[in-house]
C-alpha cells in the first residue's frame, strides 16, 4: 500500500535527523514545494566548525529553552532555508516538515522565507503565545501529524 504524502515527508525528516551532530537532541526538516523536496536540514554546528561533543556543549545540563544563546548549533529549519538559498531555490509558498515544532527564531525565519505551512511531529514550546500569534498573523497553516513506525 502506498503511504500518504505526510508520512512520506515526515519519515524523510526523521531520517535527515539522524545526520544531526547535536549531543542533546536530533532534529530533521524537509522543505517541500509542489510535493518535491527542495532542501533538507538537521541541527548541528555551522559548516566547517567542529561538531559538538559532551565536552564542548555549554547547554548539556540545561533544559530545552534555557540559555539558548549559548548553543553553537544551527537549527534544522534554519539549515533548510540556508540550503535553498545556497542553491538558488525559492522558498516562497513551501511547506516544511519538521520533527519538532520550530523555536521562536526559526518561526520568524520561516515567516520571512515565505513558508506557508508547518507540519510537525513533536511539540516544542507550542504554548508560546507570541510565537503562535506571529504564525496566525502571517497566515501560516500549522499541522501536527502522528506517524507510526
C-alpha positions as CSV (number, residue, x, y, z in Angstrom):
1,X,0.0,0.0,0.0
2,X,1.3,3.5,-0.9
3,X,2.0,5.8,2.1
4,X,0.4,9.3,2.1
5,X,2.4,12.4,1.5
6,X,2.6,13.5,5.1
7,X,4.0,10.1,6.1
8,X,6.5,10.2,3.3
9,X,8.0,13.6,4.0
10,X,7.9,13.1,7.8
11,X,9.8,9.8,7.5
12,X,12.4,11.6,5.4
13,X,12.6,14.3,8.1
14,X,13.2,11.6,10.7
15,X,15.9,10.1,8.5
16,X,17.5,13.5,8.0
17,X,17.6,14.0,11.8
18,X,20.0,11.0,12.0
19,X,22.7,13.3,10.5
20,X,22.4,15.7,13.4
21,X,25.6,16.4,15.3
22,X,23.8,17.8,18.4
23,X,24.5,15.8,21.5
24,X,21.2,16.8,23.1
25,X,18.6,16.3,20.5
26,X,18.3,15.3,16.9
27,X,16.0,17.4,14.7
28,X,15.4,17.0,11.0
29,X,13.5,19.1,8.5
30,X,12.5,18.8,4.9
31,X,11.4,21.8,2.8
32,X,8.9,20.9,0.1
33,X,7.4,22.8,-2.8
34,X,4.8,21.4,-5.1
35,X,5.3,18.0,-3.4
36,X,9.0,18.0,-4.3
37,X,11.9,18.2,-1.8
38,X,13.8,21.5,-2.3
39,X,16.1,21.3,0.8
40,X,16.8,19.3,3.9
41,X,18.4,20.3,7.1
42,X,19.4,18.9,10.5
43,X,20.7,20.6,13.7
44,X,24.4,20.9,14.4
45,X,27.5,23.1,14.4
46,X,27.9,25.5,11.5
47,X,29.7,24.4,8.3
48,X,33.4,23.9,8.9
49,X,33.2,24.1,12.6
50,X,34.0,21.0,14.8
51,X,30.9,19.1,15.8
52,X,29.6,19.4,19.3
53,X,30.6,16.9,21.9
54,X,29.6,16.3,25.5
55,X,32.8,18.2,26.5
56,X,32.1,21.3,24.3
57,X,28.3,21.6,24.7
58,X,27.6,24.5,27.0
59,X,24.0,23.6,27.4
60,X,24.3,19.8,28.1
61,X,22.7,20.2,31.6
62,X,20.2,22.9,30.6
63,X,16.6,22.4,29.8
64,X,15.4,23.0,26.3
65,X,14.6,26.7,26.4
66,X,17.3,27.7,28.9
67,X,20.4,29.6,27.9
68,X,19.8,29.0,24.2
69,X,22.1,31.9,23.4
70,X,25.0,29.5,24.4
71,X,24.1,27.0,21.7
72,X,26.7,26.6,18.9
73,X,24.3,24.8,16.7
74,X,22.3,25.8,13.7
75,X,18.7,24.5,13.8
76,X,17.3,22.1,11.2
77,X,14.7,24.6,9.9
78,X,17.4,27.3,9.5
79,X,19.6,24.9,7.6
80,X,16.8,24.1,5.2
81,X,16.4,27.8,4.3
82,X,20.2,28.2,4.0
83,X,20.5,25.2,1.7
84,X,17.7,26.5,-0.5
85,X,19.5,29.9,-0.6
86,X,22.9,28.3,-1.4
87,X,21.3,26.5,-4.4
88,X,19.2,29.5,-5.6
89,X,15.9,27.9,-4.8
90,X,12.9,30.0,-3.9
91,X,11.2,29.0,-0.6
92,X,8.1,31.1,-1.3
93,X,4.9,29.0,-0.7
94,X,6.8,26.0,0.5
95,X,5.9,23.5,3.3
96,X,8.3,22.5,6.0
97,X,8.1,19.0,7.5
98,X,10.0,19.1,10.8
99,X,10.4,16.5,13.5
100,X,9.9,19.2,16.2
101,X,7.8,22.4,16.2
102,X,10.1,25.3,15.4
103,X,11.5,27.6,18.1
104,X,10.8,31.3,18.1
105,X,13.9,32.2,16.0
106,X,13.1,29.5,13.4
107,X,9.5,30.6,13.3
108,X,10.5,34.2,12.3
109,X,12.9,32.9,9.7
110,X,10.2,30.6,8.2
111,X,7.8,33.5,8.1
112,X,10.3,35.7,6.2
113,X,11.2,32.8,3.9
114,X,7.6,32.6,2.7
115,X,6.8,29.2,4.1
116,X,3.0,28.7,4.0
117,X,2.7,25.6,6.2
118,X,4.5,23.9,9.1
119,X,3.9,20.2,9.6
120,X,5.5,18.8,12.7
121,X,5.5,15.6,14.8
122,X,6.8,16.6,18.3
123,X,5.6,19.6,20.3
124,X,8.2,22.2,21.3
125,X,7.2,25.4,23.0
126,X,3.7,25.4,21.5
127,X,2.4,27.3,24.5
128,X,4.4,30.4,23.5
129,X,1.5,32.7,22.6
130,X,3.7,35.3,21.0
131,X,5.1,32.7,18.6
132,X,1.7,31.3,17.8
133,X,0.3,34.8,17.2
134,X,3.1,35.6,14.8
135,X,2.2,32.4,12.8
136,X,-1.5,33.3,12.8
137,X,-0.8,36.9,11.7
138,X,1.4,35.5,8.9
139,X,-1.3,33.1,7.8
140,X,0.9,30.1,8.1
141,X,-1.0,26.8,8.5
142,X,0.1,24.5,11.3
143,X,-0.5,20.8,11.4
144,X,0.7,18.2,13.9
145,X,0.9,14.7,12.4
146,X,1.5,11.4,14.1
147,X,3.4,8.9,12.0
148,X,3.7,5.3,13.1
149,X,7.0,3.3,12.8
